[in-house]
Amino acid sequence: MLMAAGKVQVPRLVRGSVVVQKRRCGKANCHCASGVALHETTVLNYSEGGRTRAVMLPVEAVGAVRAAVGRYRSAEKALEDKGNAGLAELVATWGERRRRG
């Protein structure tokens, strides 16, 4: 499901991290060549096949993508909590049988 953020469509849940990368552009006459004032780009970092990938984000989509990443992390945490509760219940039930039997 895609959500609209201005003109940009953003999925409801997004796995990854929104980060700001600072780097030189490579042009000799640019203000970034001295290394003091570097260019900043906001990207979504994510892993795929054991490698870190990055997607450059348009300025108007950054807030919506950050919100989608936050929703993903909340859903992941809730699922982990449910899984841990189920595991604890299973261990409590089967652990008692094992000790009694």
N, C-alpha and C positions, 0 to 999 in steps of 0.2 A: 504494500500500500504506500503510495507516494503522497507526501504532504506538500502544499505550495508554500514557498517562502519568497514572497514577491513573485518574480517570474520563474524562479528556480524550483524544481521538483526535488524533494528530499524524502527518502524512505523513513518510515516511523522509527525503525531500529537500525542502528549502524554500529558494527563492531570495529574498533580501532581507537586511535587517540588523535585529537586535534592538537597540533603543535605549530609553533612559529619557527621557521628555519631562517637563519641569517647566513648569507653567503655573498661572495664576490661574483660579479657577472663576467669578469674576464677581460673587460675593455680597459686598456691601459690608461685612458684619460678620464675614466669614471671616478666619482667621489669614493667609491668603495675600494679602489685599488690600494689605498693606503692601509686598509684593514680597520679603520676607525668607524666609519659610517657604512655598515653593510646593508644590503638589500634584505628586506623581510618578506617572506611568503608564508601564508598560512596553508598547511597541508593536513590531510588525513593520513596518518600512518597506520598500516595494518599488516598482518603477516599472512602469507600465502605460500604453501609448500615449503615452509621453513625459512622463507626469505622475507625481509621487511620491504614493503612497497609503500609508495606515497602517491597521493592524488592531490594536485593543487586545487584549492577551493576558491571560488569567486568570493569577493568580499561580502556580497549580499547573501551568501549561503552559509557563512561561518557560524552564525548564531543558531540557525536551524540544525546544522550538522552537529554542533556541540550538544544541543538538546537531545538529538537522536542518539548520540553516543551515551549520554546520561541515562536515557530510557533503557538502552541495551544493558548497561551496567546494573541498573536497578532490577531488571528482569533476570539477569544472570545471577544476582545475589539472592533473589527470591527463590529461584530454582535450586540453587545450592543449599539454601536453608531447608527447603522441602526434602531434598535428597538426604541431607544429614539427619533430619528428623526420622525419615524412613529407615535409614541405616541404624540409628540408635534403637528404634523399635524392634527391628529384626534381630539385632545383637542381643537385646534384652530378652526377647522371646526364645530364641534358639540357644542363647547362652545359658538360660535357666534349665532348659531341657537337657543340655549336655552335662551340666553339673549334677542334675538329679539322676540321669540315666546311667 
